[in-house]
Amino acid sequence: MPLGRLRVAAWTSALAALLVAVCTAGAALGTIHIPPRFVVASALNAAGIDTGVAVPDPYPFVVVHLRLPRIVLGAVVGAGLASAGTVMQGFFRNPMADPAIIGVSSGAAAGAVVVIAAGLALPFGLPAAAFCGALLAGFGVYAIATEGGRTPVATLLLAGVAVQTFLGAVVSFLLVRTDQHSLREAIVWLMGSLRDTYWHEVTLALPVVLAGIIVLLAYARDLNVLLLSEEDAHALGIEVERTKRVLLAVSAIVTAACVAYVGVIGFVGLVVPHVMRLLVGPDHRILLPTSALAGGVFLVAVDTFARLGAAGLPVGVVTAFVGAPFFLYLLRKREVHEL
């Protein structure tokens, strides 16, 4: 096996095992402590795999219906946000980039707050509004920045900042104008939370995120070449503008699918890709899958901590508490470099 593939296999196997361990620990911990063997048996029995283990009540219900949906969605969202963040950092050749840079998170926030403030009843409710708002913002930024069939990266960045600022003002205006009950609901959503998660949300988000990550992996080599320059990429046979469109569109869709169900969760798409780049290097053929797995590990671990904490903080608040000081530490250590 070539050395590169061996590294991919080693890192992905280690992170996959860590993800399983973190998910098992998350399902075991709580008000009702469940031994890990019963967690595994409950999950396998629910999947139709007979383990022959007699699991006492109420362990199967707690594991399968209360804890696992939240844990699995956390893993999916963490993987999606980290993958999109990896692509954005490579696309903009800037370690400070994250999925929010093209306005997707702001668009989701605006869509969600509009529905909450207006008390609208839509098919699939709040997630549908957030998903549509995210896509409109992301593709709107792309349309604004594109001229003559070309999308300069600097123009795209500036358009993203402008759209974020405008949508932030829209959200602030709506929050000021809404009633107390709607204000609380909107603030909880904006802080990001995995509470009250059900399996149907997992089944809707998982295929979109998984398909998006697969597409992004298929473009890992092209993204490596784009790190050099657009001129070099074109000289090496890469269809630069088409590749940029695909990367932006898929990253926007993956991010939209994530934030639609859990709200705005920051720092996952910023910190996780950067840490993994320090560990495995800048090759996106290795960086993308490892960042996806590490993002799942990070968000599940942080959400477990948030769930067990006495204050019951939303996971978006905890990721900011953890992510911001850690990133400042990297800055002080001069571990943040240009790509």
C-alpha positions in Angstrom: 0.0 0.0 0.0 1.4 3.5 -0.9 2.6 5.6 2.0 -0.1 8.2 1.4 -2.9 5.7 1.5 -1.4 4.1 4.6 -1.5 7.4 6.4 -5.1 8.0 5.4 -6.0 4.5 6.6 -4.2 5.0 9.9 -5.6 8.4 10.7 -9.2 7.6 9.7 -9.1 4.3 11.6 -7.9 6.0 14.7 -10.4 8.8 14.5 -13.2 6.5 13.6 -12.4 4.4 16.7 -12.3 7.6 18.8 -15.6 8.7 17.4 -17.3 5.4 18.4 -15.7 5.6 21.8 -17.0 9.2 22.4 -20.5 8.4 21.1 -20.6 5.3 23.4 -19.5 7.4 26.4 -22.0 10.1 25.5 -24.8 7.6 25.4 -23.7 6.0 28.7 -23.5 9.3 30.7 -26.4 11.2 32.1 -28.9 11.2 34.8 -29.3 7.5 34.3 -25.9 6.0 34.0 -25.8 3.1 31.6 -22.9 0.6 31.4 -21.2 0.8 28.0 -21.9 -2.8 27.2 -25.6 -2.1 27.5 -25.3 1.0 25.3 -23.7 -1.1 22.5 -26.2 -3.9 22.9 -29.1 -1.5 22.8 -27.9 0.2 19.7 -27.1 -3.1 17.9 -30.5 -4.7 18.9 -32.3 -1.6 17.6 -30.4 -2.0 14.3 -31.7 -5.5 14.0 -28.5 -7.2 15.1 -29.3 -9.7 17.8 -26.5 -9.5 20.5 -28.1 -12.1 22.8 -27.6 -9.6 25.7 -30.6 -9.0 28.0 -30.7 -5.2 28.4 -32.7 -4.1 31.5 -35.4 -1.5 31.2 -35.4 1.5 30.7 -31.9 1.4 29.1 -33.0 0.6 25.5 -35.5 3.4 25.4 -33.1 6.0 26.9 -30.2 5.0 24.6 -32.2 4.6 21.3 -34.8 7.3 21.6 -33.4 9.9 23.9 -29.6 10.0 23.6 -28.5 8.4 20.3 -30.5 10.8 18.0 -28.8 13.8 19.7 -25.4 12.1 19.5 -25.6 10.9 15.9 -26.9 14.3 14.8 -24.0 16.0 16.7 -21.5 13.7 14.8 -23.1 14.5 11.5 -23.2 18.2 12.1 -19.6 18.2 13.4 -18.4 16.3 10.4 -20.3 18.6 8.0 -19.1 21.9 9.5 -15.5 20.7 9.7 -15.5 19.5 6.1 -17.0 22.7 4.9 -14.5 24.7 7.0 -11.6 22.7 5.5 -12.7 23.5 2.0 -13.2 27.2 2.8 -9.8 27.5 4.3 -8.2 25.8 1.2 -10.4 27.7 -1.2 -9.5 31.1 0.3 -6.0 30.0 1.2 -6.6 31.5 4.6 -6.6 29.6 7.9 -9.1 32.1 9.4 -11.9 31.1 6.9 -14.9 29.0 8.0 -18.3 28.1 6.5 -19.8 31.4 7.7 -17.5 33.4 5.4 -19.9 33.0 2.4 -22.9 34.1 4.4 -24.6 30.7 4.9 -24.9 30.9 8.7 -26.2 34.4 8.6 -28.7 33.4 5.9 -29.9 30.5 8.1 -30.2 32.8 11.1 -32.2 35.3 9.1 -34.6 32.6 7.7 -35.1 31.1 11.2 -35.7 34.4 13.0 -38.1 35.6 10.3 -40.3 32.5 10.9 -40.0 32.8 14.6 -40.8 36.5 14.7 -43.7 36.2 12.3 -45.1 33.0 13.8 -45.3 31.4 10.4 -46.3 27.7 10.0 -44.2 26.2 7.1 -43.8 22.6 5.9 -41.0 21.2 8.0 -41.1 24.4 10.0 -38.0 26.2 11.3 -35.4 23.9 9.7 -36.9 24.5 6.2 -36.8 28.3 6.7 -33.2 28.1 8.0 -32.1 25.8 5.1 -33.7 28.0 2.5 -32.2 31.2 4.0 -28.8 29.6 4.1 -28.9 28.6 0.5 -30.2 31.9 -0.7 -27.5 33.8 1.1 -24.7 31.4 -0.1 -25.8 31.5 -3.7 -26.6 35.2 -3.5 -23.0 35.9 -2.4 -21.7 33.8 -5.3 -24.0 35.6 -7.8 -22.9 39.0 -6.5 -19.2 38.1 -6.8 -19.4 36.6 -10.2 -18.9 38.7 -13.3 -18.2 37.6 -16.8 -18.1 33.9 -15.8 -15.3 34.5 -13.2 -15.5 34.6 -9.5 -12.4 36.3 -8.0 -11.7 35.0 -4.5 -11.2 38.5 -3.0 -14.5 39.7 -4.4 -16.3 36.6 -3.0 -14.8 37.3 0.4 -15.9 41.0 0.4 -19.4 40.1 -0.8 -19.6 37.5 2.0 -18.7 40.0 4.6 -21.2 42.6 3.2 -24.0 40.0 3.1 -23.2 38.8 6.6 -23.3 42.4 8.0 -26.6 43.1 6.2 -28.3 39.9 7.4 -26.9 40.5 10.9 -28.7 43.8 10.9 -31.9 42.1 9.7 -31.7 39.6 12.5 -31.1 42.3 15.1 -34.0 44.4 13.9 -36.4 41.4 14.0 -35.2 40.5 17.5 -35.9 44.0 18.8 -39.4 44.0 17.2 -40.5 40.5 18.4 -42.3 39.6 21.6 -40.7 38.0 24.7 -41.6 34.4 24.0 -40.4 34.6 20.4 -37.3 36.4 21.4 -36.3 33.6 23.8 -36.9 31.0 21.1 -34.9 32.9 18.6 -31.9 33.4 21.0 -31.8 29.8 21.9 -31.8 28.8 18.2 -29.1 31.4 17.4 -26.9 30.0 20.2 -27.0 26.5 18.6 -28.4 23.5 20.4 -28.8 19.8 19.9 -31.7 19.5 22.4 -35.0 17.8 21.5 -33.4 15.9 18.6 -35.3 13.1 16.9 -34.4 10.4 14.4 -36.3 12.0 11.5 -33.9 15.0 11.7 -31.0 12.6 11.5 -32.4 10.8 8.5 -32.9 14.2 6.7 -29.5 15.7 7.5 -27.3 12.6 7.2 -27.8 11.9 3.4 -27.2 15.5 2.5 -24.0 15.9 4.6 -22.6 12.5 3.7 -23.2 13.0 -0.1 -21.6 16.5 0.2 -18.5 15.1 2.0 -18.1 12.5 -0.7 -18.3 15.1 -3.5 -15.8 17.3 -1.7 -13.4 14.3 -1.3 -13.7 13.8 -5.0 -12.3 17.3 -5.5 -9.5 17.0 -2.9 -6.8 16.8 -5.6 -8.2 19.8 -7.4 -8.3 21.8 -4.1 -4.6 20.9 -3.5 -3.7 22.3 -6.9 -5.8 25.5 -6.3 -3.6 26.1 -3.2 -0.8 27.0 -5.6 -2.7 29.5 -7.7 -5.5 29.6 -10.2 -3.1 30.1 -13.0 -1.1 27.0 -12.1 -4.3 25.0 -11.6 -5.5 26.1 -15.1 -2.1 25.1 -16.6 -2.4 21.7 -15.0 -5.7 21.1 -16.6 -8.1 22.0 -13.8 -11.3 23.7 -14.8 -10.9 26.4 -12.3 -14.2 28.2 -12.4 -16.2 25.0 -12.5 -14.3 23.6 -9.6 -14.8 26.7 -7.6 -18.6 26.6 -8.3 -18.8 23.0 -7.2 -16.8 23.6 -4.0 -18.8 26.6 -3.0 -22.2 25.1 -3.8 -21.5 21.8 -2.0 -20.0 23.6 1.0 -23.0 25.8 1.2 -25.5 22.9 1.0 -23.6 20.9 3.6 -23.5 23.9 6.0 -27.1 24.7 5.4 -28.1 21.1 6.2 -26.2 21.3 9.4 -27.4 24.7 10.8 -31.0 24.1 9.7 -31.5 21.7 12.6 -29.1 22.8 15.3 -28.7 26.6 14.8 -25.5 28.5 14.5 -22.6 26.6 16.0 -19.3 28.4 15.7 -15.7 27.4 15.8 -16.1 23.8 14.6 -15.4 24.8 11.0 -12.6 27.1 12.0 -10.6 25.2 14.8 -11.0 21.6 13.8 -9.6 21.9 10.2 -6.7 24.0 11.4 -5.8 21.6 14.2 -5.9 18.6 11.8 -3.8 20.5 9.3 -1.1 20.8 12.0 -1.3 17.1 12.6 -1.7 15.6 9.1 -0.5 18.3 6.8 -2.2 20.3 4.0 -3.0 17.4 1.6 -6.8 17.5 1.3 -6.9 13.9 0.4 -5.9 13.2 4.0 -7.1 16.5 5.6 -10.8 16.2 4.5 -11.7 12.8 5.9 -9.7 13.3 9.1 -11.3 16.7 9.7 -14.7 15.3 9.1 -14.1 12.6 11.7 -12.4 15.0 14.1 -15.3 17.4 13.8 -17.8 14.6 14.8 -15.6 13.7 17.8 -15.3 17.3 18.9 -19.0 18.2 18.7 -20.2 15.0 20.3 -17.7 15.5 23.2 -18.6 19.1 23.7 -22.3 18.4 23.5 -21.9 15.7 26.1 -20.2 18.1 28.4 -22.9 20.7 27.7 -25.7 18.1 28.4 -24.1 17.0 31.7 -23.3 20.6 32.9 -25.5 22.0 35.7 -26.2 25.2 33.7 -27.4 23.2 30.6 -25.6 25.5 28.2 -26.4 25.3 24.5 -23.6 23.5 22.6 -22.9 26.6 20.5 -21.9 28.5 23.6 -19.6 25.7 24.8 -17.9 25.4 21.4 -17.1 29.2 21.6 -15.8 28.9 25.2 -13.6 26.0 24.1 -12.7 27.2 20.6 -11.9 30.8 21.2 -9.2 30.4 23.9 -7.7 27.4 22.1 -7.4 29.4 18.8 -5.9 32.4 20.7 -3.4 29.9 22.2 -2.4 28.8 18.6 -2.0 32.5 17.6 0.3 33.1 20.6 2.3 30.0 19.7 2.5 31.3 16.1 0.9 28.0 14.9 -1.4 29.8 12.5 0.2 30.1 9.1 -0.8 31.0 5.6 -1.8 28.0 3.6 
